Amino acid sequence: MSSDSNSCEPQNTETWEIPHISGRSLPINLQANDCLFIVGPNGAGKSALIQYLVPKEEERSNFRRISAHRYSAIDPATLDVSAQRREDIGQQNIEHERYPDAQWRDYNSHFLAATALFDLVAKESSRARTLAGYLPHELEEAARQALKTRAPFGQLNELLSHGTLSITLELSVKGLVQAKQRASRDTYNVAQMSDGERNAAIIGATVLTVDPGTVLLIDEPERHLHRSIIVPFLSALFAQRSDCIFIVSTHELALPAAIPEAKVLTVRSCAWTNNQVSAWDIDLLEPNVGIPEDVRLSILGSRQKILFVEGEPTGLDLPIYHALFPGISVEARGSRDDVIRAVKGVRGSQELHHVEAFGLIDNDGMGEDNIASLSEDGVFALDDYSVESLYYSNASLDALARRQAETLGEEDPQNLKCSALQAALCELRRENGLAQKMAAKRSVLSVRNKIESQIPGREAIQCNEHPTIEVSIESPYQEELSKFKRHLDASEFDELVARYPLRHSHAFDAIARKLKFRSKADYQSALVTRIQSCDSLAEKLRGRIGKLTCALRDPL
């Protein structure tokens, strides 16, 4: 391996020459903000390849590995680490990473959590000292710096929220790192976190605190994190450290699919010499190139169904659909058209694989004919307007009101829910022009869908002798306005959230406040967590997308 510099300063470019079983070498060049996924079946040599990428030069210290076999339990006795001990462990890790057995053995593994948390506290303290050092007349500059350099604990907690984890970490007045459920005021020892929470926190703290220019080697993160967590969590984490290089070995194909700008190194097999892997059968795929079907099938095994949904990996769609369909691989594909293309692409090549694709899109006021036509191709529309109708449905509000009442012990859950609904309805009534805005947004989509349904096909255009093409549509605006006002006057919130884009109002914020959440993001994260633990709630919400649920349950 080589780079553009041999100094200990952050490297601009990293270059490897990887031995190929054909006898040639495959060059790989990565720069800051690049991500490389290494995918392949078990036994293909992925972990050995990760070990090969670690530099052998003693002066190179800008590499950090997070191993699949890492020890994740937190021993409270190891959390009190001195600065000197932390420095010693860091130097030892740099040396140990070069050992041949490092691909299966962790040195200093019991101190993994302690060093990650030590670095997080150190970075938080350094930021606080910098801001405190400003003189009174420099407060404006201090405020600018505070906005420019976000608090590390705040960054980590935001990442955990992206991963649909309901936990936060905070620094106590005594300088101890404590864990806390988002909906609770009570803190507890970080050693009591669940396995998934611990690993997400350790990975997040490690990545957030490394120096710029660091190459991060992450080996099979799905061993410790559920795929409903790993895709949004790592996608958000990579975005936080655009000054680093990420190399991730994984079986989870949803990861490279969620980051289309990443490169993918497919590993089919490897060759051995003297009990060590000496070469690999590999191919490098540039960004936006699909993974070859033979590699995909060797990895997926019995996972036969995949669900494409709208939105981005860090949006609302992916977490809730992961929770509702835990046995299905779920991928976010952007717009409605992107979802339709993805489903048609997979279904159009079924003779090459045994994966069946489905799509779920927002209703957005589509006509019945269009919905029926898409469902024949495996793409289903929500019965309601958008995914928010699931997050803020009557069943969801019931479940979280009960949970908050039990957790906080403050009041009757029905009163808590009624208070939240009344606050949301008050927001809808108070905002000037909101009814008109909601009716207009709904009408625009309805008109657009009707126009698209009336666009003549190629043959009709060729046969048309008239110079103009006319499309006549009655405006639905007045009818929509009347419907909105009627539902609002009747306090029918469930009907309103099912039909209109209430995300453009403050109704959801009001619900979160009245249910004692800090923000609507915390409310949404808590709902996903509740779905994962409450089968009755999950079944009620799946009932709102019944046709898709039935299709996914049908045997192939």
C-alpha positions in Angstrom: 0.0 0.0 0.0 1.2 3.5 -0.7 -0.1 7.1 -0.3 0.8 10.5 -1.5 2.8 11.2 1.6 4.8 9.3 4.2 4.3 11.8 7.0 2.1 11.4 10.0 -0.2 14.2 8.8 -3.7 13.3 7.4 -3.4 11.7 4.0 -5.2 13.2 1.0 -5.2 10.0 -1.0 -4.7 6.3 -0.1 -3.7 3.8 -2.8 -3.6 0.0 -2.6 -2.5 -2.6 -5.0 -4.5 -5.8 -4.2 -3.3 -9.1 -5.5 -5.8 -10.7 -7.9 -5.9 -14.5 -8.4 -5.2 -13.9 -12.1 -1.7 -12.8 -11.2 -2.3 -9.0 -11.8 -2.9 -6.4 -9.2 -6.1 -4.3 -8.8 -5.4 -0.7 -7.9 -7.8 1.1 -5.5 -7.6 4.8 -4.8 -9.6 6.5 -2.1 -9.8 10.1 -0.9 -11.5 11.8 2.0 -15.3 11.5 1.8 -15.0 8.2 -0.2 -16.7 5.0 0.9 -15.8 1.5 -0.2 -18.0 -1.5 0.5 -16.4 -4.9 0.4 -19.2 -7.5 -0.2 -19.1 -11.2 -0.7 -20.2 -14.5 0.8 -18.8 -16.1 4.0 -15.4 -17.6 3.5 -14.6 -15.4 0.5 -11.7 -13.6 2.3 -13.3 -10.3 3.3 -11.7 -10.1 6.8 -8.4 -11.1 5.4 -8.7 -8.3 2.8 -9.5 -5.8 5.6 -6.3 -7.0 7.3 -4.3 -6.6 4.1 -5.4 -2.9 3.8 -3.9 -2.0 7.2 -0.5 -0.4 6.6 2.6 -2.1 7.8 4.7 1.0 8.2 5.2 1.9 11.8 4.9 5.7 11.2 1.4 5.3 9.8 -1.2 5.9 12.5 -4.2 7.2 10.6 -5.9 3.8 10.4 -8.7 2.7 12.8 -10.3 -0.7 12.7 -13.7 -1.7 14.2 -13.7 -5.5 14.1 -16.7 -7.9 13.8 -15.2 -10.0 16.6 -14.8 -7.0 18.9 -15.7 -7.4 22.6 -18.7 -5.1 23.2 -19.6 -5.6 26.8 -18.8 -2.6 29.1 -17.0 -3.4 32.3 -17.6 -0.5 34.7 -14.2 -1.1 36.3 -12.5 -0.2 33.0 -14.3 3.1 32.4 -12.0 5.2 34.7 -9.1 5.5 32.3 -6.3 8.1 32.8 -4.9 10.2 30.0 -1.6 8.3 30.2 -3.4 4.9 30.1 -5.4 6.1 27.1 -2.3 7.1 25.3 -0.6 3.8 26.0 -3.7 1.8 24.8 -3.7 3.9 21.6 0.0 3.2 20.9 -0.5 -0.5 21.6 -3.5 -0.7 19.2 -1.5 0.9 16.4 1.1 -1.8 16.8 -1.3 -4.7 17.3 -3.3 -3.8 14.2 -0.3 -4.9 12.1 -0.2 -8.4 13.6 -1.4 -11.2 11.3 -3.9 -12.5 13.9 -5.5 -9.1 14.2 -8.2 -10.2 11.7 -9.7 -12.5 14.3 -8.3 -11.3 17.6 -8.9 -8.1 19.5 -6.1 -6.8 21.7 -7.1 -4.5 24.6 -10.7 -5.4 23.8 -12.0 -4.8 27.3 -10.9 -1.2 27.0 -12.7 -0.6 23.7 -15.7 1.2 25.2 -13.6 3.0 27.8 -11.3 4.5 25.2 -14.1 5.5 22.9 -16.0 7.2 25.7 -12.7 8.8 27.0 -12.1 10.3 23.5 -15.7 11.6 23.4 -15.5 13.3 26.8 -12.1 14.8 25.8 -13.5 16.2 22.6 -16.5 17.6 24.5 -14.3 19.2 27.1 -11.9 20.6 24.6 -14.8 22.3 22.8 -16.2 23.7 26.1 -12.7 25.1 27.0 -12.4 26.8 23.7 -15.8 28.5 24.0 -15.1 29.4 27.6 -11.9 31.1 26.6 -13.6 33.9 24.7 -13.7 37.3 26.4 -17.0 39.1 27.1 -16.6 41.3 24.0 -16.0 38.2 21.9 -19.4 36.6 22.6 -20.5 37.0 19.0 -17.5 35.0 17.8 -18.1 32.4 20.5 -21.6 32.0 19.3 -20.4 31.5 15.7 -17.9 28.9 16.9 -20.6 27.1 18.9 -22.7 26.8 15.8 -19.7 25.8 13.6 -18.4 23.0 16.0 -21.3 21.0 17.2 -21.1 19.3 20.7 -19.9 15.7 20.3 -22.5 14.3 22.6 -25.2 16.1 20.6 -23.8 14.6 17.4 -23.7 11.1 18.8 -27.3 11.3 20.1 -28.5 12.5 16.8 -26.9 9.5 15.1 -28.5 7.1 17.6 -31.8 8.7 16.8 -31.2 8.1 13.1 -30.6 4.5 14.0 -34.1 4.4 15.6 -32.5 3.9 19.0 -34.4 5.5 21.9 -31.3 6.1 24.0 -29.1 9.2 24.6 -25.7 9.7 26.3 -24.9 12.6 28.4 -22.1 13.9 30.6 -23.0 14.3 34.3 -21.8 17.2 36.5 -19.3 14.8 38.0 -17.8 14.1 34.5 -19.4 10.6 34.2 -21.0 9.3 31.0 -24.6 8.3 31.7 -27.2 6.7 29.5 -30.9 7.8 29.4 -34.0 6.8 27.5 -35.2 9.8 25.5 -38.6 9.8 27.1 -37.3 9.5 30.7 -35.4 11.8 33.1 -33.6 9.0 34.8 -30.0 8.2 33.9 -28.2 4.9 34.4 -24.8 3.4 33.9 -23.7 2.9 30.3 -22.8 -0.7 31.1 -26.5 -1.4 31.4 -27.2 -0.5 27.7 -28.4 -3.2 25.4 -26.0 -4.9 23.0 -27.2 -3.0 20.0 -27.1 0.3 21.9 -23.6 -0.3 23.2 -22.3 -1.1 19.8 -23.9 1.8 18.1 -22.6 4.1 20.8 -19.1 2.7 20.5 -19.0 2.9 16.7 -20.4 6.4 16.8 -18.0 7.7 19.5 -15.0 6.1 17.7 -15.8 7.6 14.3 -16.8 11.0 15.7 -13.5 11.4 17.6 -10.9 10.2 15.1 -8.6 12.8 13.4 -9.4 14.2 10.0 -7.9 12.0 7.2 -8.4 8.8 9.2 -9.1 5.6 7.3 -11.9 3.7 9.1 -12.0 -0.1 8.5 -15.4 -1.5 9.7 -15.7 -5.2 9.5 -19.2 -6.7 9.3 -21.1 -4.2 11.5 -24.3 -6.2 10.9 -23.0 -8.8 13.4 -23.8 -6.4 16.2 -26.5 -4.1 14.8 -29.9 -5.1 13.4 -30.4 -4.1 9.8 -33.2 -1.8 10.7 -30.6 0.2 12.7 -27.5 -0.2 10.6 -28.5 1.3 7.3 -29.8 4.7 8.6 -27.2 4.8 11.4 -24.1 4.3 9.2 -25.5 6.4 6.4 -25.8 9.3 8.8 -22.4 8.6 10.4 -20.6 8.6 7.1 -22.2 12.0 6.3 -20.9 13.4 9.6 -17.3 12.6 8.8 -16.8 13.6 5.2 -13.1 14.3 6.1 -12.4 10.6 6.5 -12.3 7.4 4.3 -14.6 4.5 5.1 -14.0 0.9 4.1 -16.8 -1.4 5.2 -16.9 -5.2 4.9 -20.5 -6.4 4.9 -23.2 -9.0 3.9 -25.9 -6.3 4.2 -26.5 -5.3 0.6 -28.9 -2.5 1.7 -25.8 -0.6 2.8 -24.2 0.0 -0.6 -27.7 0.5 -2.1 -28.3 3.3 0.4 -25.1 5.1 -0.5 -25.0 4.9 -4.3 -22.0 7.2 -4.5 -19.9 4.6 -2.8 -17.6 2.2 -4.6 -18.1 -1.6 -4.2 -15.5 -4.3 -4.1 -17.0 -7.7 -4.8 -15.1 -10.6 -3.4 -16.0 -14.1 -4.8 -13.2 -16.2 -3.4 -9.5 -16.1 -2.3 -6.3 -18.1 -2.8 -4.1 -19.3 0.1 -0.3 -19.6 0.3 1.5 -20.9 3.5 -1.7 -20.7 5.5 -2.4 -17.1 4.6 -4.6 -15.5 2.0 -2.4 -14.3 -0.8 -4.8 -13.2 -3.6 -8.5 -12.6 -4.2 -11.0 -13.0 -7.0 -12.3 -9.4 -6.9 -13.9 -6.8 -9.0 -14.2 -3.0 -8.3 -17.5 -1.5 -9.2 -17.7 2.3 -9.6 -20.5 4.3 -8.0 -24.1 3.7 -9.2 -23.2 0.3 -10.7 -25.4 -2.7 -9.5 -23.9 -5.6 -7.6 -23.5 -8.7 -9.9 -26.3 -11.2 -9.5 -24.0 -14.1 -8.6 -22.5 -12.1 -5.7 -25.9 -10.9 -4.7 -27.4 -14.4 -4.6 -24.4 -15.9 -2.8 -24.9 -13.3 0.0 -28.7 -13.1 0.2 -29.2 -16.9 0.5 -32.8 -17.5 1.6 -33.7 -13.8 1.9 -36.2 -13.8 -1.0 -38.2 -10.6 -0.7 -37.1 -7.0 -0.9 -39.2 -3.9 -0.3 -38.3 -0.6 -2.0 -39.8 2.5 -0.3 -39.7 6.2 -0.9 -37.4 8.6 0.9 -33.8 8.8 2.0 -31.9 6.5 4.4 -32.2 9.2 7.2 -35.9 10.0 6.5 -39.1 8.8 8.1 -39.9 5.9 5.7 -37.0 3.5 6.3 -37.2 3.2 10.1 -40.9 2.5 10.3 -41.0 0.0 7.4 -38.0 -1.9 8.9 -40.0 -2.2 12.1 -43.2 -3.2 10.4 -41.6 -5.8 8.1 -38.6 -7.2 10.1 -38.2 -10.3 8.0 -37.9 -8.3 4.7 -34.9 -6.4 3.4 -36.1 -2.7 3.0 -34.3 -0.1 0.9 -35.0 3.6 0.5 -35.0 4.6 -3.2 -35.8 8.4 -3.2 -38.8 9.4 -5.3 -41.9 7.5 -6.4 -40.5 7.0 -9.9 -37.2 5.6 -8.4 -39.2 3.0 -6.4 -41.2 2.0 -9.5 -38.0 1.6 -11.6 -36.3 -0.4 -8.9 -39.2 -2.9 -8.6 -39.5 -3.2 -12.4 -35.8 -3.7 -12.8 -35.6 -6.6 -10.3 -38.9 -8.2 -11.5 -37.8 -7.9 -15.1 -34.8 -10.2 -14.5 -36.3 -12.8 -12.3 -34.9 -15.6 -14.4 -31.5 -14.6 -13.1 -32.2 -14.7 -9.4 -34.7 -15.8 -6.8 -35.4 -12.3 -5.3 -39.0 -10.9 -5.5 -39.3 -7.1 -5.3 -42.1 -5.0 -4.0 -42.6 -1.3 -3.8 -44.4 1.0 -1.4 -45.1 4.6 -2.3 -47.1 7.5 -0.8 -50.6 7.9 -2.1 -50.2 11.6 -2.9 -53.8 11.7 -4.2 -53.3 9.1 -7.0 -56.3 7.9 -8.8 -57.8 4.4 -8.3 -56.9 3.3 -11.8 -53.3 4.3 -11.4 -53.1 2.6 -8.0 -54.6 -0.6 -9.4 -52.2 -0.6 -12.4 -49.1 -0.2 -10.2 -50.2 -2.9 -7.8 -50.2 -5.4 -10.7 -46.5 -4.6 -11.1 -45.8 -5.1 -7.3 -45.9 -1.4 -6.4 -48.5 -0.6 -3.7 -49.7 2.8 -2.6 -50.5 3.8 1.0 -54.2 4.1 1.6 -53.4 7.4 3.2 -51.6 10.5 1.9 -48.1 9.8 3.2 -46.0 7.9 5.8 -46.9 10.5 8.5 -50.4 9.0 8.6 -48.7 5.9 10.2 -46.6 7.8 12.7 -49.6 9.9 13.9 -52.5 7.5 13.4 -55.0 6.9 16.2 -53.3 3.6 17.0 -49.9 5.2 17.2 -51.1 8.0 19.5 -52.8 5.4 21.7 -49.7 3.3 22.0 -47.3 6.2 22.9 -49.8 7.8 25.3 -49.9 4.5 27.2 -46.2 4.2 27.1 -45.6 7.7 28.4 -48.2 7.3 31.1 -46.4 4.1 32.3 -43.0 5.6 32.0 -43.6 9.0 33.6 -46.5 7.9 35.9 -48.1 11.3 35.5 -51.6 10.9 34.3 -54.2 8.8 32.6 -53.1 7.8 29.1 -56.5 8.7 27.6 -56.2 12.2 29.0 -52.7 12.4 27.7 -53.8 11.4 24.2 -56.8 13.8 24.2 -54.5 16.7 25.3 -52.2 15.9 22.4 -55.0 15.8 19.9 -56.5 19.0 21.1 -53.2 20.8 20.9 -52.7 19.5 17.3 -56.2 20.6 16.3 -55.6 24.0 17.9 -52.5 24.5 15.8 -54.4 23.6 12.7 -57.2 26.1 13.5 -54.8 28.9 14.6 -52.5 29.0 11.5 -53.9 31.6 9.0 -54.4 30.2 5.6 -53.6 26.7 6.5 -56.9 25.2 5.3 -56.3 26.9 1.9 -52.7 25.6 1.8 -53.6 22.0 2.6 -56.5 22.0 0.0 -54.2 23.5 -2.6 -51.4 21.0 -2.0 -53.8 18.1 -2.2 -55.4 19.6 -5.3 -52.1 20.1 -7.2 -51.3 16.4 -6.8 -54.8 15.4 -7.8 -54.7 17.5 -10.9 -51.2 16.3 -11.8 -52.3 12.7 -11.5 -55.4 13.3 -13.6 -53.4 15.0 -16.3 -50.8 12.2 -16.4 -53.7 9.7 -16.8 -55.0 11.6 -19.8 -51.8 12.0 -21.7 -52.2 10.2 -25.0 -49.8 7.4 -25.9 -47.5 7.4 -29.0 -50.0 5.8 -31.3 -52.8 8.1 -30.3 -50.5 11.1 -31.0 -49.5 9.8 -34.4 -53.1 9.2 -35.4 -54.3 12.6 -34.1 -54.8 15.0 -37.0 -55.5 18.0 -34.9 -52.6 20.4 -34.1 -53.6 20.7 -30.4 -54.1 18.2 -27.6 -56.6 19.2 -25.0 -57.0 17.9 -21.5 -60.0 19.1 -19.5 -60.0 18.7 -15.7 -62.3 20.3 -13.2 -60.5 21.9 -10.2 -60.9 19.9 -7.0 -59.8 22.8 -4.9 -63.2 23.9 -3.5 -64.2 20.4 -2.7 -60.9 19.8 -0.9 -61.2 23.0 1.0 -64.7 22.0 2.2 -63.5 18.5 3.2 -60.6 19.9 5.2 -62.8 22.4 7.1 -65.4 19.7 7.7 -62.9 17.3 9.2 -61.4 20.1 11.3 -64.7 21.3 12.6 -65.5 17.7 13.6 -62.0 17.3 15.3 -61.3 14.3 13.0 -57.6 14.3 13.3 -57.1 10.8 12.0 -59.0 11.7 8.8 -56.9 14.9 8.4 -53.5 13.2 8.8 -54.6 10.5 6.4 -55.6 12.9 3.6 -53.4 16.1 3.9 -49.7 16.9 4.3 -49.9 18.1 7.9 -46.1 18.0 8.1 -46.3 21.5 6.7 -48.0 22.6 9.9 -47.0 22.6 13.6 -49.5 19.9 14.5 -46.9 17.1 14.9 -44.7 19.3 17.2 -47.7 20.0 19.4 -48.4 16.3 19.7 -44.8 15.5 20.7 -44.8 18.3 23.4 -48.1 17.2 24.9 -46.9 13.6 25.1 -43.8 14.8 27.0 -41.3 14.3 24.2 -38.5 16.8 23.6 -39.2 16.9 19.9 -41.2 15.2 17.1 -38.0 13.4 16.1 -38.0 11.8 19.6 -41.7 10.9 19.3 -41.0 9.3 15.9 -38.0 7.3 17.2 -40.1 6.2 20.2 -42.9 5.0 18.0 -40.5 2.9 15.9 -39.1 1.3 19.1 -42.7 0.6 20.3 -43.6 -1.1 17.0 -40.6 -3.4 17.4 -41.9 -4.5 20.9 -45.7 -4.4 20.4 -47.1 -6.9 17.9 -50.7 -5.5 18.2 -49.5 -2.0 17.3 -47.5 -3.4 14.4 -50.5 -5.4 13.1 -52.8 -2.3 13.3 -50.4 -0.2 11.3 -49.8 -3.0 8.7 -53.6 -3.1 8.3 -53.4 0.4 6.9 -51.3 -0.9 4.0 -53.2 -4.2 3.8 -52.7 -5.1 0.2 -48.9 -4.9 0.5 -49.0 -6.8 3.8 -51.0 -9.6 2.1 -48.6 -9.7 -0.9 -45.5 -9.9 1.4 -47.1 -12.8 3.4 -48.1 -14.8 0.3 -45.7 -17.7 -0.4 -43.6 -17.2 -3.6 
